Amino acid sequence: MKKYTNARDALPECLLNEIQKFCTGMVYVPGPSEHRQRRKLVISLFDQGLKAKEIAGIAGLGSRRVNQIIAEECDGDDILLQAGAQEKSSHINNDISTG
């Protein structure tokens, strides 16, 4: 079971005020090991050929964050461009074969 802590009790007032500029209500702050586990999961699923939207649903992240992780971990510009080119090529081949 996760432990919840009131931010007023855990954070310095100046930090709490800064956070409140961006959001109010419940905020989840994962521990460092959770970040590493989630990053590994994203990369593993990407290596298996899943799309960012599918990975996002499984990992509990937004697809934009998934793409950021992939870019950071895989020297992403080349990887993402290749994936996009393969996807476009697949659509073109489908259009040609059905057209």
N, C-alpha and C positions, 0 to 999 in steps of 0.2 A: 504494500500500500504506500502510495506517495505521501510524503510529509509536506504540509502546507505551512507557510510562515507568512505572517503579516509583514509587508515590505517596510512599514514604519518601524518595526522592531529589528529588522535585519540590515537595512541600508542607511547610510548617512543621509541626512535631510536634503543636502544639495543634490545627491544622486537621485533620490526619490522625486524631487521636484523636476529634474531633467527628464526622467522616465515618464512622468505624468504629462509632459508636453506631447508625447507620442501616443500614449495609450493609458487607459484606465481600466479597472476591472481586473480579472484574473490574468496573470502573465506567467507562462511556463518558462523556467530557466533550466535547460538541460545541463547536466554535468559534463565535464570534458570527455569522459569515456563514452557517453552517449553520442557525442558528436562523431567520434571515430567510428563507432559501430554503425551509425547511420550512413556515414560516408562510404564505408566498406560495402554496405548493403546496396547503395546507389550504384557504385561501380560494378559490383557483381551482377546486378540486374541489367545494367547497360551492356556488359560483356555478353550476357545471354540473349541480347537482341531486343529487349523491351524498349518501348518508346518512353520519352520523358513523362508523358501524362500517366502512363501505366505505373511507372516507377514512383511518381509523386503520390498516387493513391495508396500504394503499398507502404511507402516509407513515411507517409504522413507529412509530406512537404509540398510546396507549390512547384509546378513544373519549371518555373523560372529558377528556383533554387537548385533543382535537380540539374538543370543545364549548367549552372554556375559550378557545381561540384564536379561535373564531368569535365568541364573546361579546365578547372584547376588541376584535377588529378591526371588527366590524359593529354595534356598539352592541347586542349580542346578545340582550338580553331581548326586544326587539320582534321581532327576526328569528326567534329560536327559538320564541317563542310563535306567530308566524305559521306557521312550518313545522309545529309540532305541530297547530295548528288545521287546516291543509290536510290533514295526514295523517289526522286524525280524520274530517274531512269526506269524504275519499276512502273510508275504511272504511265510514262511514255510507251513502254513495251505493252502494257495492258491496253492502252488506247489504240496502238497499232494492231494488236491481235484481235481486238473486238471491233475495230473500225473498218 
